[in-house]
C-alpha cells in the first residue's frame, strides 16, 4: 500500500495547499492597503508636479522617502520614538484606570450619573490643546503636564464606552445572573464586564486616538531638555523650515497610530467572532 500523496487536515484541506491558502489570505488583506498607498503617493506627486508650492516647501515622495530612510538608520529618531511611546504607555495606562473607575462609579451611583454624566461627554468633546495652558500653570514644562492632558483627553472616552456597554445590557441577563447567585464584585467580573466588553473595547480604541493626539500636541508645546520625542522633532523641523524632515516624522506618527489602532481592531474583531457577531455586509 502506497502512502497518500497529501495528508488532510481536520478541515479537509491538504497540508501541501496550506501555505498557498495562507498566502492568498494575506494578499487579500494587503492589496487594498497597497492600492490606497499607491493612490496617495500618486496624488502627492501630482500635487508636487503641479507647482502648488515650491519643492523646498512641499517636497516629493522620493525626497521624503530618502529622508525617512536616513533617519531610520540613525539613533536619534529611535530615541524620539522610545520617549514618545513611553509617554503614550504611561498616559494611556493611567487613562484606562481613571476612565474605568469613573465609568463603574457612574453606573453604580445614580446621583453621580445625574451629577457628572453630561460632564464626561463635555470633557470628551473639549479640544486637548485647550487644557495645556492650565497644565503648564499647574505642572510647568514637565512630563506631568503632558500626562495630565493625555489622561483628560482619553479617560472620558473610555468611561463613556464602559457606561454605554453596561447600559445596553439585557435586564433578563442581569436577573438570571442574580437568580444564579451572582452578587457584588462577582456579578461585575463574571457577567457585567464580559457582556459590556465590545463597547468597552470601542471606548478603549477611541481613547487611544484621543491620547495619541493629546500626546502629539503636548510634545510640540512642552519641550523638555535632553528628552527627544516625535513632537519635538516636528517643532524643530518647522522652526528650521526642514520640510522633508517634517513630513518624514509625520509619516512615522501616522504609522504608529495606525499600527496601534490595528491591534485594537484585531482584538475587537476576535471578540465579535467568538460571540458570533461577524461584520454585517450589506
Secondary structure, 3 states (H helix, E strand, C coil): CCCCCCCECCCCCEHHHHHHHHHHHHHHHHHHHHHHHHHHHHHHHHHHHCCCCCCCCCCCHHHHHHHHHHHHCCHHHHHHHHHHHHHHHHHHHHHHHHHHHHHHHHHHCHHHHHHHHHHHHHHHHCCHHHHHHHHHHHHCCCHHHHHHHHHHHHHHHHHHHHHHHHHCCCHHHHHHHHHCCCCHHHHHHHHHHHHCHHHHHHHHHHHHHHHHHHHHHHHHHCCCCCCCCHHHHHHHHHHCCCHHHHHHHHHHHHHHHHHHHHHHHHHHHHHHHHCCCCCCCC
